[in-house]
Amino acid sequence: MAVAGDTIENPQSGERVVFKITTEESEGRLLRFDFFLREGAKQPSLHRHMEQESRFKIISGRMGAKLGGGKARIYEPGETLIVPCGTHHQVWNADNGEVHALVDFEPAGNFEQFLETAFGLMRDGKMHGHGAIPRPILHVALLSSANKLYISALPLFLQRPAIALMARLARMRGYRLDYPEYNGGDGKAAPAA
C-alpha cells in the first residue's frame, strides 16, 4: 500500500510515479500522482481503463498521446489530456528531456496496486512489457482482470472471457495481485518469470 511521497519506477518503459494522494487517503475516490517519462519513453501498449477516467496535466516537457481512434497529438505544459473511461490511449515523451505530468485517476479502483505490482515485477525482471502483449501472460491477465484494463490490439468480446479464464489459471499457479516487496502483500514472494 502506497503512501504519499512513495516513488516507484518501471525501468522497461521509462515511467516513474510519485504518489501524492493514495487510494486509502481518498477512500477510493481518487488516485493522484506525479508521472515522469524519461527521454524516449512510452507506455508499453495502447490500452483502456474500463472503470476510470484519467487526466494528465502537463507540468513540463511535451507529452505525445494517441486517444481513441484519433490522430496523435502533442500536449504542452499547462495543457490537460482527459481520457474518458473506456477510451483507448497511449502516452509517450515527445521532448528531448523528461516529461512531468500530474495524473488523476477517478475513481482510484485498484490502479495504485496495479502500478506497484507491475512496476515491481518489471523492475525485478519477472514481467516483460515489450511488444503488444506483456509477459508472462497469466500474470498480466490477473492484473488486467482486477483492474478492468484491456489492451487495444484485441476486441473486448474476445479479451474479457479469455482474461477471466487466464486470471483463474494464474491464481491456481500462485500468481498474486500484491507482494510484500512491492505493496505490503501477505508475505508470499512473487514467482520467477
N, C-alpha and C positions, 0 to 999 in steps of 0.2 A: 504494500500500500504506500503510495507516494505521499509526501508532504511538500508543502510549498517550499521552493528552493532546490528540491532534488533535481539532478541533471542526469539524463540518460542519452546515450549515443548509439547510432546504428552506423558502424564503420563501412558496411557494404554500400549503403545508399547515400552516405554523407549527411544524414539528418541528425540534429541534436535538439533535445527538448529540455526546457527548464520549466518545471511546474510552477504555476502562480496561484491557481485556485484548483484544489483537487475535488474529486468526486465526493469524498466524505465531507469536506468543508462546506460544499454547496448542497449537501443532502441529495445528490444525484441530479441536480438541475443543470449544472454547468461544469465543464472541464476547460480551464484556461491555461495556456502555456505559451512561453516564448519558443518560437520554432526557428531554427537556423539551418540553412543549407549551404554547405561549403561550395566553393567554385566547382562547376561541372557536375554538381549533384542533381539527382532527380529521384522522385518516388519510384519504387520498383515497377509498378504497372498501373494502367488506367483501371479505376475501381469505383465502387459506390458504397455508401453507407445507407442502409435502408431505414434506419430509425433516428438519424441525427442530421441536423443542419450544421454545417461548419462555416466559419468566417475567418478569413486571413486578412488582417490589416497589415499592410506592408510598412515596416518601420524604416528599413534601409535596404539598399540594393534593388535589383529588378528581378521579379519573380515571373516566370512564364507559367501559363496554365492552359490546359485544354479542358473545356467544360461542356458536358453534353455532347451533342453532335456538331457543335460549332467549331470555328477556327481557333487556333491557338492565339493567345493574347499575352502581352507583356503588361504586368502591373508595376506601377512606380510607387515610391514612398508616398504615403498618405492615402493611397487608394485601397479599397477593400474588395476582395473576391468573396462573394457569397455563394456557397454550394448548397442548394436545396437538398433536402432529404431525397435519397434515391437517384441522384444525378451523377452520371459518370464524370470523373475528373482525375487529373494528374497534374502535379506541380513540379517545377524544376527551377534551378538557378539560371537566370538569363543574364547574369552580370559577370564581371571579372573578379569580384570579391565575394565575400559571404553575404547571403541574403538573410534578413531578420524580419519575421512577421509575428504578430500577436494573434494566436489562434484560439477561437472559442468553439467548443462542441456543445450543442444543446439538443436534447438532454445529454448528460455525461455518459449514460449507459455503462458499458464495460470497457470503454475505449482506453481509459487510463491503464487498466490491467493488460489490455492487448498491447499497448505501446511498451510497457515494462517487459512483458514476456517476450514479445517478438524481437525487440532490440537486444535483450539479453541473450536470447538464443542465437541471433545473428552474430553478435559480438563474440560469443564463445564458439562459433563455427558449427553449431548444432542445427542451424537453419540457413538456407541459402536463398536470397531474394532475387537472384539474377534470372532474367527471362520472364515470360508472361505468367508462368505459374511457379511460385516459390516451392522449395523442397525442404524437408520431407512433406509430401502432400498430405499425409494423415494429420500431422501436427498443424499444418496450415488450415486444413478443413475444420479441426476442432476450434481453433481461434476464430476462424471466419464464422462458423455456426453460432458461437456465443455472442458475436458482435454484429450479426446480420450484415457482414461486409463481403461483397462479391466482386470478383474481377469482371472486367467488361468484355473480355475475349469470348465468353460463352453466354448463351441466353439463360435467363433466370430459371425458366421452366426445366432446364437440364441441371443447373447448378444446385438448386435447393434440395432436391431429393438425393443427389449424389453427395453433397456436402453433409447432409444429415446422416447418411449411411457411413460415410468415412469418419465422421466425428464419433459415432458409436464404436467403430473399429479402433480408432485412436485411443479412446478411453480404455477399451479392453486390453490394448497393448501397453498401457501405462502412461500415455501422454496426458499432460495436465494443462490447465489454464493458467496456473500460477506455480511458482517455485520460490523457495526461500531466498535463493541467491539473487532473484530479480524483484520480487514483490511481497516478501513476507508470507510465503505459502505454508504448507503444512509439514515441512521438514523433508520431503522427498525431493531428491535432485532430479534435474532434467535428464532424460535419456540421451545417449550419444546419437549423433546424426547417422 
